[in-house]
Amino acid sequence: MDFPAQMNIQQEVTCPICLDLLTMPLSLDCGHSFCQACITAKSQDSGVHQGGESNCPVCQCKYQFWNLRPNQPLANIVKKVKENMSPWQKKLCELHGEKLLIFCKEDGKFICQHCAQSLEHSGHQIFFMEKVAKDCQEKLQTALKKLRKEQPKMEELEASIREEKASWKNHMQTERQRILKGFNDMRATLDSEEKRVLQKLEEDEVNVLDNLVVARDQLARQKQCLRELISDIEHQIWGSSVDTVQDMINVMKRSERWTLKKPNIVPKKLKSTFRIPDLSGMLQVFKELTEVQRYWVDVLLKPVNAISNIAISADKRQMTTVHNFSLKNVFLCDFSAFDVLGYQHFSSGKYYWEVDVSEKIAWILGVYCKARNLKRKESSGFVFDPNVNRPDVYSRYKPQFGYWVIGLQNESEYKVFEESSTSDPRILTLFIPVPPSRIGVFLDYEARIVSFFNVTNHGSLIYRFSNCQFSHTAYPYFNPWNCQRPITLCPPSS
């Protein structure tokens, strides 16, 4: 018999109580078998007398003590197993042939009584097998309790993972549907635009062809008149006489009046030629916007002081001018009372926010960072002085003073306040084909970049400041000027 098979049989004939080969095996109705001495002692320890009821130590099935029956076939198998067992398997000492009843802690193995008294194990900590088995059982019970306490935690984590998996599935499905809908809408828009352009082309074609038909008919009538006139002249030349002089004069007058009238000229080219939009470029622009929108931060407005001309809404997302001055006298106004900073401040990382400026006729927005070592009077804004030239009004919005901003004035003039190597500010006028109703601002503190995007026009880039010298903490900056329409900060969910 091979060793694995022998081990399997040995396990079958091992007593579940003493973990040794069965001795005088007794079997229960449930099929489990035990040594006679083991099951009897177990019953007595449980306080069950002969004729009483007890539980199987393995499966806990109830049995009557008197119902224990000897299992001779199993005893025969045990006998054969013992005959084929090696001394180690019989749990006998290889040196002395006696049972291994003692455990040596130093050597970590079971030994017999003679080995325990030998010099080899002198001074070692030795314990009887029953004591070791009891200690092991207690430790196993402790380990079992500990592991069973872990089971509910594992089940909770498993349930959490299942819920998260289901949530992500729903989220991905929703996102997939949103993407498909977005592209379907784009296709529908393209199909509609294609239909409109082709319809316009068809209308142009009908108009051109109709004009050509009219021109052809006009030319055909002139051609017929010309033929008749030529025929009449030929007739008068060959058949003229004194009696027909008047007819000849009439024909001559008709020939003198004859003039070829050219039909209306049809233009060689279409009045308007369709230009295919640069969809790849638009998608690239949109991709850049989508990339920076990953860093969308929910910016809120910082409360203003008592002398401010700005009212902040309760949700800290909207600012409105309280006192209205005449824009005609804009240079007489102190616009420092219109400065508003974002509540959040940044000294590292990437951040993005969007501002609703729809129906506004003037504003300034961007990023503000307190400038370093500026020898000038500090002010939260700027003061318009009628004695100061117009360019100087914007001089404080230069990056060297801590402002990286763009602005709108007079409803349609978009300005950017750029750095300048001279004392004169460099105010650039921006060309924006689609007026923005919503502007995105992106700050990359480490890269020292501030970018402005026209969200209204597919996220096209309005302007980008590079190599920004941030010396301190940076804040979102807003200035609604003297405009009655509010400026609103858009939440990320929008």
Secondary structure, DSSP 4 states (H G I P E B T S, - for coil): --HHHHHHHHHHTB-TTT-SB-SSEEE-TTS-EEEHHHHHHHHHHTTPPTT-EEE-TTT--EEEGGG-EE-HHHHHHHHHHHHH--TTTTTB-TTT--B--EEETTTTEEE-HHHHTSGGGTT--EEEHHHHHHHHHHHHHHHHHHHHHHHHHHHHHHHHHHHHHHHHHHHHHHHHHHHHHHHHHHHHHHHHHHHHHHHHHHHHHHHHHHHHHHHHHHHHHHHHHHHHHHHHHHHHHHS--GGGHHHHHHHHHHHHH----PPPPPPSS-SS------HHHHHHHHHHHHHHGGGB----BPPP-TT-SEEE-TTS-EEEESS---GGGGGGSBGGGG-EEBS--BSSSEEEEEEE-TT-S-EEEEEEEPPSS--S---SS-B--TTS-HHHHTGGGSGGGTEEEEEEETTTEEEEEE--SSSS-EEEEE--SS--SEEEEEEETTTTEEEEEEGGGTTEEEEEE-S----S-EEEEEE-TT-SSPEEEEPTT-
